[in-house]
Amino acid sequence: MGDKIQFKNSLKQLALDIIGQRISTAKQAADQAQQAANQEEKSSAGDKYETARAMGHLQKDMHAGQLAAHLKDLATLKSINTDTLYSKPVGGALINCGDACFFIAAGLGKQLVQGQTIFFISPYAPLARLLEQKKTGDSFLFNGITTLIKDIC
């Protein structure tokens, strides 16, 4: 029982680390795009200058959007309780399906943790919504394969 909670806490910490790194990368990229736009010197070809500046601003906006999405993921993740064992697939639950597990916390995709494949999914993802209605012993379709839920914690 304590091992399951400890494992879920380690998964949450891994997710926090990954999102923290993504936030840092998005901030750096946005700052670099802004600096590039600011450093673009006006040349005799005014259109070239304006185009380069506009591209720099577009890149900054793209990275700012990514940053906002990562911050939203971080807020969701921080609200997840991993100190509880759950009997239903809800935020903070780990769904063991044998070859793969699903951790409902943040949409970080497939991660290899201690030799085990863990799919980190957002509580708002369609798969999480599908799993909400399931319990141990139920099956569901994932990647074209019928998958059996062996345990939920």
N, C-alpha and C positions, 0 to 999 in steps of 0.2 A: 504494500500500500504506500509506504513512504518512498519506496523506489520509484513508483509511478509519478508521484508528485514531484520528486526531485528531477526526474527526466523531463517532465513538462516544464518545470522551471528553467531547466537548461535549454530547452527549445525556445522558450520565450526570450531568454538572454541572447541566444544566437540570433533570433529575429531582430531584437533591439540593436545588436551589433551591425547586422546587415543593413537595416534601415538607417542607422546612424552614418554608416559609410556612404550610402546612397545620398543622404542629405548633404554630407560634406562635399561629395563629388559634384552634385547639382549646384551648390553654392559657388564652388570654384569655377565651374564652367560658365555660370551666369556672370560672375565677376570678370572672367577673361573675355567673354563676348562683349561686355560693356566697355572694358578697356580698349579692345580692338576697335570698337565703333568710335570711341572718343579720340583715339590716336590717328585715325584716318585723316591724313592731311589733304586739304583741298588742292587739287591740281588744276591744270588748265582744262582738263576734261571734266567739267562739273558733274556730268551725269554719272561718270565712274565713281566719283566721290560719294554722291548721294546713294548710289546703288550699294556700295560697300558699307556705308553707314546703316542703311536700311537692313541689309543682311545681318549686320552685327546686332541690331535691335531685335530682329526676328529670332536670332539664336538665343539672345538673352531672354526673350519672352518664352521660348520653348523650354529653356532650362528652369525658368521661374515656375512654369506650369508643372514640370516634373518635381520641383522642390515642394510645391503646394501639395501634390499628390502624396509625396513621401511623408510630409508632416501630418497629413490626414491619416495615413497608415500608422504612423507613430502614435497618434492620439488613440486610435482604435486599439492598437496593441497594448498600450499602457492601461486601458480599461479592462482588459482581459484578466480574469482570475484563474491562475494555474495552481492555486493552493487547495483546490477542491477536486474530488473525484466525481465525475458526472456519469449518469446512466443514459443520458441522451446527447446526441451530437449538437452541442451549443458552443458559443465562443469560449475558448479555453479547454475544450475537450480534445482528446487524442483518440482517433478511431483506428484501431488495429485491424488490418485486413490481411494479415499474414505477410505477403511479399512487400506490401507497402502500408504506410500509415498516413493518415490525414490529420493535420493539426490545424484546428480552426482558430486562427489568430490574425494573420496578415497574409496577403497575397504575394508570397515570395517565390512561389513555384517549387520545383523539385530540389531537395537538398539531401545530401548524403550525411547522415549523422550516426556516428559510432557503427558504421557499416550497414546502416539501415536506411532505406529510402523513405523519406518523409516529404509529403506534399503539404506545403504551407499554403492554406487557402484563407481568403478573407471571409469573415462571417456573412458578408453581403454577396458573395459569389453564388452563381446558380447551383454549383455542386453542394455548397454548404446548405443552401435552401432545400435541396433534394434530401440531403442527409438528415436534416432536422426531423423528418418524418420517419426515420428508421430507428431500429434498436438492435442490440446484439442478436445475431442469428439471421437478420434480414440481409437481402442481397440488393445490389443496385448496379446499374450499367455505368462503367467508367472506361473510356478509350476503347469502346467496342467490346469490352470484356465484362462478363457478369462477375461481380466482386462480392464476396461474403464478409460481413462485419463479424469479426471474431471477438472483439472486446471494445468497450468504450470506457474511457476513464478521464 
